Amino acid sequence: MRIALLVSLLVPTAACVGNIQRSARVPHATVPLSSGQPLDGPVELSAGLANAAEAGPVTATSGSDAVEVPRVQMRDELRIRAGRDVTLSAIYARGFGSTTEVPDRTQAPVGPGDVDGYGMGVTVSWPTSTPGLVIATQLEAVDWSVPYVEYEECTDCVTPGYTTIDHGRTTIAQFGAGLLPSYRRGRMTYFGGVFLQNHPTTPRKSIDVTLDTDDGDVRGGPANLLVHAGVEVAIAKQLSALVSIHQDLGGGPVGYLPGIGVAISGRIGD
């Protein structure tokens, strides 16, 4: 009796070989909410939604990956002028789990939880010989806290078929680089460019592997290229509003239709 009890207690925790089915809630593909023009003041605060709405639901483009993405994703920034044409940014982003889109209903459900990101960025605005025309280069890195789920089925245990369900979080880095021309005329600034960033993902299944805690096996994922365009308008001397449209041209692990980003920016000082 004591031996049977000991075996039953060890089965859930002992390492064994089996199959894993996973899914992770990862950040929505978006672009920075900036026109690329140099800051008009030493400090600027920006609050917005990097993805406020989109033309339709996401679709699965890879049968070997399993991700969910939040439809609504917030992005706030503290921007500091570090030179006439250089802007440094502290970034906070959050994808709201309550707005999650699931491209494949047969994949494992992640459960509740937002996607949170903290990062840094730098923008260099290169003036041209045309007044008001600027070409900006953008670099950023964001660490995301990503919720995931793993269903682990042990196939060589004392009790074959024993399954554990692990809900957890892991941190994954996302890097972005962009080129953004813009033209300012009076109160209006028109901009449009390209932005390259990796799209975190996780493999949907692993067969005949050693079962252990591996943080959902969330990976940096493939590089996705986004195109975007928009307009920023000066509402007052220290206040501006921005709206942009972005389109992910693909790369995986999901397919997107055009999305809309919006932001309000307030400047401090002259």
C-alpha positions as CSV (number, residue, x, y, z in Angstrom):
1,M,0.0,0.0,0.0
2,R,2.8,2.4,0.9
3,I,4.7,1.6,-2.3
4,A,1.6,2.2,-4.4
5,L,1.0,5.5,-2.7
6,L,4.6,6.6,-3.2
7,V,4.4,5.7,-6.9
8,S,1.2,7.7,-7.3
9,L,2.8,10.7,-5.8
10,L,5.8,10.5,-8.0
11,V,4.0,10.1,-11.3
12,P,3.0,13.8,-11.7
13,T,6.5,15.1,-11.0
14,A,8.9,12.6,-12.4
15,A,10.5,13.4,-15.7
16,C,9.2,11.2,-18.5
17,V,8.8,11.1,-22.3
18,G,5.5,12.2,-23.9
19,N,3.7,14.6,-26.1
20,I,3.1,18.4,-25.6
21,Q,0.4,20.6,-27.0
22,R,1.0,24.3,-26.5
23,S,-0.4,27.8,-27.1
24,A,0.7,31.3,-26.2
25,R,-0.8,34.8,-26.2
26,V,1.7,37.0,-27.9
27,P,1.7,40.7,-28.9
28,H,-0.2,41.9,-31.9
29,A,2.0,43.1,-34.9
30,T,2.0,46.9,-34.7
31,V,4.2,49.9,-35.5
32,P,5.4,52.9,-33.4
33,L,2.9,55.7,-32.9
34,S,5.2,58.5,-34.1
35,S,5.5,60.7,-37.2
36,G,9.3,60.6,-37.1
37,Q,9.6,64.4,-36.9
38,P,12.1,65.8,-34.2
39,L,10.5,66.7,-30.9
40,D,9.3,70.3,-30.5
41,G,10.1,70.2,-26.8
42,P,12.5,68.5,-24.4
43,V,10.0,66.0,-23.2
44,E,6.9,64.4,-24.7
45,L,4.3,62.0,-23.3
46,S,2.3,59.9,-25.7
47,A,-0.7,57.7,-24.9
48,G,-2.5,55.6,-27.5
49,L,-3.7,52.3,-29.0
50,A,-1.2,50.7,-31.3
51,N,-4.0,48.6,-32.6
52,A,-7.4,50.1,-31.9
53,A,-9.4,48.3,-34.5
54,E,-8.8,46.2,-37.6
55,A,-10.6,45.3,-40.8
56,G,-11.2,41.6,-39.8
57,P,-10.0,38.7,-37.7
58,V,-6.5,37.2,-37.8
59,T,-6.1,33.9,-39.6
60,A,-3.7,31.0,-39.0
61,T,-0.9,30.8,-41.6
62,S,1.1,28.0,-40.0
63,G,-0.2,24.6,-38.8
64,S,2.9,24.1,-36.7
65,D,2.4,27.2,-34.5
66,A,-0.3,28.1,-32.0
67,V,-0.7,31.7,-30.9
68,E,-3.5,34.0,-29.8
69,V,-3.2,37.8,-30.3
70,P,-5.0,40.7,-28.5
71,R,-7.1,42.7,-30.9
72,V,-6.7,45.9,-28.8
73,Q,-3.2,46.8,-27.8
74,M,-2.1,49.9,-25.9
75,R,1.2,51.7,-26.4
76,D,2.4,54.6,-24.2
77,E,5.8,56.4,-24.5
78,L,7.9,58.9,-22.6
79,R,10.1,60.6,-25.2
80,I,13.2,62.7,-24.4
81,R,15.1,64.9,-26.8
82,A,18.7,63.8,-26.7
83,G,19.9,66.2,-29.4
84,R,18.3,68.3,-32.1
85,D,17.4,65.2,-34.2
86,V,17.6,62.3,-31.7
87,T,14.7,61.0,-29.6
88,L,15.0,58.4,-26.8
89,S,11.8,56.6,-25.7
90,A,10.7,54.5,-22.7
91,I,7.9,52.2,-23.9
92,Y,5.1,50.5,-22.1
93,A,2.6,48.4,-24.0
94,R,-0.2,46.1,-23.1
95,G,-2.4,43.7,-25.2
96,F,-5.7,43.2,-23.5
97,G,-6.5,39.5,-23.0
98,S,-10.2,40.2,-23.0
99,T,-10.0,41.1,-26.7
100,T,-8.0,38.0,-27.7
101,E,-8.4,36.6,-31.2
102,V,-7.9,32.9,-31.7
103,P,-7.0,32.0,-35.3
104,D,-7.6,28.2,-34.8
105,R,-10.3,27.1,-32.4
106,T,-8.7,23.6,-32.2
107,Q,-5.6,24.9,-30.5
108,A,-5.2,24.8,-26.7
109,P,-6.9,27.8,-24.9
110,V,-4.4,30.0,-23.0
111,G,-7.0,31.3,-20.5
112,P,-7.1,34.8,-19.0
113,G,-4.2,37.2,-19.0
114,D,-2.8,40.3,-20.6
115,V,0.4,40.7,-22.6
116,D,2.7,43.3,-21.0
117,G,5.7,44.9,-22.6
118,Y,8.5,47.2,-21.4
119,G,11.2,48.6,-23.7
120,M,13.3,51.3,-25.1
121,G,13.6,53.0,-28.4
122,V,15.7,55.5,-30.3
123,T,14.6,57.6,-33.3
124,V,17.0,59.7,-35.4
125,S,15.3,62.3,-37.7
126,W,17.4,63.2,-40.7
127,P,16.5,66.5,-42.2
128,T,16.6,67.0,-46.0
129,S,17.1,69.9,-48.2
130,T,13.3,70.2,-48.6
131,P,11.9,72.2,-45.6
132,G,9.6,70.0,-43.5
133,L,10.7,66.8,-45.1
134,V,12.5,64.4,-42.7
135,I,13.6,60.8,-43.0
136,A,13.6,59.0,-39.7
137,T,15.3,55.7,-38.7
138,Q,13.7,53.9,-35.7
139,L,15.1,51.1,-33.5
140,E,13.4,49.6,-30.5
141,A,13.5,46.6,-28.1
142,V,10.6,45.4,-26.0
143,D,10.5,42.6,-23.4
144,W,7.0,41.0,-23.3
145,S,5.5,39.0,-20.5
146,V,3.6,36.3,-22.4
147,P,1.0,33.9,-20.9
148,Y,1.0,30.4,-22.2
149,V,-0.5,26.9,-21.6
150,E,1.0,23.5,-22.0
151,Y,-0.8,20.1,-22.1
152,E,1.7,17.4,-21.3
153,E,0.8,13.8,-21.9
154,C,3.2,11.2,-20.4
155,T,3.5,8.1,-22.6
156,D,6.1,6.1,-20.7
157,C,5.0,6.7,-17.2
158,V,3.7,4.1,-14.7
159,T,0.3,5.4,-15.8
160,P,0.5,6.1,-19.5
161,G,-1.7,8.9,-20.7
162,Y,-1.4,10.9,-17.5
163,T,-1.8,14.6,-18.6
164,T,-0.9,17.7,-16.7
165,I,-2.0,21.3,-17.7
166,D,0.5,24.1,-17.0
167,H,-0.6,27.7,-17.2
168,G,2.3,30.1,-16.8
169,R,4.2,33.2,-18.1
170,T,7.5,33.7,-19.8
171,T,9.5,36.7,-21.1
172,I,10.3,37.1,-24.8
173,A,12.2,39.9,-26.6
174,Q,10.8,41.7,-29.6
175,F,13.0,43.9,-31.8
176,G,12.0,46.4,-34.4
177,A,13.6,48.6,-37.0
178,G,12.0,51.1,-39.3
179,L,12.4,53.8,-42.0
180,L,9.9,56.6,-41.8
181,P,9.8,59.6,-44.2
182,S,7.5,62.5,-43.1
183,Y,6.5,65.9,-44.3
184,R,5.3,68.7,-42.0
185,R,3.3,71.6,-43.4
186,G,1.8,74.0,-40.9
187,R,-0.3,72.0,-38.3
188,M,-0.3,68.8,-40.4
189,T,2.4,66.1,-40.6
190,Y,2.0,63.3,-43.2
191,F,4.1,60.2,-42.8
192,G,4.5,56.7,-44.2
193,G,7.1,54.0,-44.0
194,V,8.1,50.4,-43.3
195,F,8.8,48.6,-40.0
196,L,10.4,45.2,-39.5
197,Q,9.9,43.3,-36.3
198,N,10.0,39.7,-35.1
199,H,6.7,38.0,-34.2
200,P,6.9,35.8,-31.1
201,T,5.4,32.3,-31.4
202,T,5.4,28.8,-30.0
203,P,5.4,25.4,-31.6
204,R,1.9,23.8,-31.4
205,K,3.0,20.2,-30.7
206,S,6.1,18.2,-29.7
207,I,6.0,14.4,-30.0
208,D,8.1,12.0,-27.9
209,V,10.1,14.6,-26.0
210,T,11.3,14.8,-22.4
211,L,8.6,16.5,-20.4
212,D,9.8,19.3,-18.2
213,T,9.2,23.0,-17.5
214,D,10.3,24.9,-20.5
215,D,8.4,28.2,-20.3
216,G,5.9,27.2,-23.0
217,D,8.8,27.0,-25.5
218,V,7.9,30.6,-26.6
219,R,10.4,31.8,-29.2
220,G,11.3,35.1,-30.9
221,G,9.6,34.0,-34.1
222,P,10.0,35.1,-37.7
223,A,10.5,38.6,-39.0
224,N,7.4,40.4,-40.2
225,L,7.4,43.5,-42.5
226,L,4.7,46.1,-41.9
227,V,3.9,49.1,-44.0
228,H,2.1,52.1,-42.5
229,A,0.9,55.6,-43.2
230,G,-0.8,58.3,-41.3
231,V,-1.2,61.9,-40.3
232,E,-0.5,63.9,-37.1
233,V,-2.3,67.2,-36.4
234,A,-1.3,69.9,-33.9
235,I,-4.4,70.5,-31.9
236,A,-2.7,73.2,-29.7
237,K,0.8,74.4,-29.1
238,Q,1.6,71.6,-26.7
239,L,-0.8,68.9,-27.9
240,S,-1.1,66.8,-31.0
241,A,-3.2,63.8,-32.2
242,L,-2.1,61.0,-34.5
243,V,-3.9,58.3,-36.5
244,S,-2.2,55.7,-38.7
245,I,-3.1,52.6,-40.7
246,H,-0.7,49.6,-40.7
247,Q,-0.6,46.4,-42.7
248,D,1.5,43.3,-41.9
249,L,2.8,41.9,-45.2
250,G,3.3,38.5,-43.7
251,G,6.0,36.2,-42.4
252,G,3.9,34.3,-39.9
253,P,2.7,32.9,-37.6
254,V,-0.7,34.6,-38.3
255,G,-2.2,36.7,-41.1
256,Y,-3.5,40.2,-40.4
257,L,-5.9,42.6,-42.2
258,P,-5.2,46.4,-42.0
259,G,-5.3,47.9,-38.5
260,I,-5.7,51.4,-37.1
261,G,-3.5,53.1,-34.4
262,V,-4.3,56.3,-32.6
263,A,-2.4,58.4,-30.1
264,I,-2.5,61.7,-28.2
265,S,0.9,63.4,-27.4
266,G,1.6,66.3,-25.0
267,R,4.8,68.2,-24.9
268,I,6.5,69.6,-21.8
269,G,8.7,72.7,-22.1
270,D,9.9,74.6,-25.1
